Amino acid sequence: MKSLRDAIPPKPKLIAIISFSFTLFFTVMVCVPTDLYLHNPSNFIVGWKFFITPLIVVALIGIVMLSIVLVLLWNKMLFMGIVSLLLFGLLVTLARFIYGTFFTLYSYLYPVVAVLVILWILLIRLFNDEAVDVVLLVG
């Protein structure tokens, strides 16, 4: 069993993981919807103060979750990575049925999770130590 010190990547790798997670989720979850709103403010009923806080909260949750997944990939934890992806699918399923969200996304959820699980296995098997580098460079 690895100690906590061995489970955390070295500082340059950890900074790369966190910056990749931040740029991906901040761009997708905050910048794109805000840009859409700012270019079409008359088409929206609510103001930007209403939706900016939930967007930032969802982006922060995504940053943390993607960072955890990439650290698991760096540690080559096959089982924990698959479990985390299946838990992601379960959380989206719960949000779909409890909160009534993700109506269009839900039909694509399980094929996407299955592809991610297969990619996870292939990354660890093919690129053993460089799996997280491949994800960071392709992303």
C-alpha positions as CSV (number, residue, x, y, z in Angstrom):
1,M,0.0,0.0,0.0
2,K,1.3,3.4,-1.0
3,S,1.7,6.1,1.6
4,L,0.0,9.4,1.1
5,R,3.3,11.0,0.2
6,D,3.8,8.4,-2.6
7,A,0.2,8.7,-3.8
8,I,0.5,12.5,-4.6
9,P,2.4,13.3,-7.9
10,P,5.5,15.5,-7.8
11,K,4.8,19.2,-7.7
12,P,5.3,19.9,-11.5
13,K,3.0,17.1,-12.4
14,L,0.4,18.1,-9.8
15,I,0.5,21.7,-11.0
16,A,0.0,20.5,-14.6
17,I,-2.9,18.3,-13.5
18,I,-4.6,21.1,-11.6
19,S,-4.0,23.7,-14.3
20,F,-5.4,21.4,-17.0
21,S,-8.5,20.7,-14.8
22,F,-8.9,24.4,-14.2
23,T,-8.6,25.5,-17.8
24,L,-10.9,22.8,-19.1
25,F,-13.8,23.3,-16.6
26,F,-13.4,27.1,-16.3
27,T,-13.6,27.5,-20.1
28,V,-16.5,25.0,-20.6
29,M,-18.6,25.8,-17.5
30,V,-18.0,29.5,-17.0
31,C,-16.5,31.3,-20.0
32,V,-18.7,29.7,-22.7
33,P,-22.1,30.3,-21.0
34,T,-21.1,33.8,-19.9
35,D,-19.9,34.6,-23.5
36,L,-23.2,33.3,-24.8
37,Y,-25.1,35.5,-22.4
38,L,-23.1,38.6,-23.0
39,H,-23.6,38.4,-26.8
40,N,-27.3,37.8,-26.5
41,P,-28.6,39.4,-23.2
42,S,-32.0,40.3,-24.7
43,N,-32.7,36.6,-25.3
44,F,-32.5,35.7,-21.6
45,I,-35.0,36.3,-18.9
46,V,-32.6,36.3,-16.0
47,G,-29.5,38.4,-15.4
48,W,-26.0,37.2,-15.1
49,K,-26.0,37.4,-11.3
50,F,-28.6,34.6,-11.2
51,F,-26.5,32.0,-13.1
52,I,-22.9,32.9,-12.5
53,T,-22.7,31.4,-9.0
54,P,-24.0,28.0,-9.9
55,L,-21.7,27.9,-12.9
56,I,-18.7,28.7,-10.7
57,V,-19.7,26.1,-8.2
58,V,-20.2,23.4,-10.9
59,A,-16.8,24.4,-12.4
60,L,-15.1,24.0,-9.0
61,I,-16.6,20.6,-8.4
62,G,-15.5,19.5,-11.9
63,I,-12.0,20.8,-11.3
64,V,-11.7,18.8,-8.1
65,M,-13.2,15.7,-9.6
66,L,-11.0,15.8,-12.7
67,S,-7.9,16.4,-10.6
68,I,-8.7,13.4,-8.5
69,V,-9.3,11.2,-11.6
70,L,-6.0,12.3,-13.1
71,V,-4.1,11.6,-9.8
72,L,-5.7,8.1,-9.8
73,L,-4.5,7.7,-13.4
74,W,-1.0,8.8,-12.3
75,N,-1.0,6.2,-9.6
76,K,-2.2,3.5,-12.1
77,M,-5.2,2.6,-9.9
78,L,-7.2,0.7,-12.4
79,F,-10.0,-0.4,-10.0
80,M,-10.4,3.0,-8.3
81,G,-10.5,4.7,-11.7
82,I,-13.3,2.5,-13.0
83,V,-15.2,2.9,-9.7
84,S,-14.9,6.7,-9.9
85,L,-16.2,6.7,-13.5
86,L,-19.1,4.5,-12.5
87,L,-19.9,6.7,-9.5
88,F,-19.9,9.7,-11.9
89,G,-22.6,7.8,-13.9
90,L,-24.5,7.1,-10.8
91,L,-24.4,10.8,-9.7
92,V,-25.7,11.9,-13.1
93,T,-28.4,9.3,-12.9
94,L,-29.5,10.5,-9.5
95,A,-29.5,14.1,-10.7
96,R,-31.6,13.0,-13.6
97,F,-34.3,11.4,-11.6
98,I,-34.2,13.4,-8.4
99,Y,-33.7,16.9,-9.7
100,G,-35.1,16.5,-13.2
101,T,-31.9,17.7,-15.0
102,F,-29.7,16.3,-17.8
103,F,-32.6,15.2,-20.0
104,T,-30.7,15.2,-23.3
105,L,-27.4,14.2,-21.7
106,Y,-28.8,11.1,-20.1
107,S,-29.3,9.1,-23.2
108,Y,-25.5,9.4,-24.0
109,L,-24.3,8.9,-20.4
110,Y,-23.8,5.1,-20.3
111,P,-22.1,4.8,-23.7
112,V,-19.7,7.6,-22.7
113,V,-18.9,6.0,-19.3
114,A,-18.3,2.7,-21.1
115,V,-15.9,4.4,-23.5
116,L,-14.2,6.2,-20.7
117,V,-13.7,2.9,-18.8
118,I,-12.2,1.3,-21.9
119,L,-9.9,4.3,-22.4
120,W,-8.9,4.1,-18.8
121,I,-7.9,0.5,-19.1
122,L,-6.1,1.1,-22.4
123,L,-4.2,4.1,-21.1
124,I,-2.9,2.2,-18.1
125,R,-2.0,-0.9,-20.1
126,L,-0.4,0.8,-23.1
127,F,1.2,3.9,-21.6
128,N,2.0,2.5,-18.1
129,D,3.9,5.5,-16.5
130,E,3.1,8.1,-19.1
131,A,-0.7,7.7,-19.1
132,V,-1.4,11.0,-17.3
133,D,1.1,12.7,-19.7
134,V,-0.8,11.4,-22.7
135,V,-4.1,12.8,-21.2
136,L,-2.5,16.2,-20.4
137,L,-0.9,16.5,-23.8
138,V,-3.9,15.4,-25.8
139,G,-6.2,17.6,-23.7
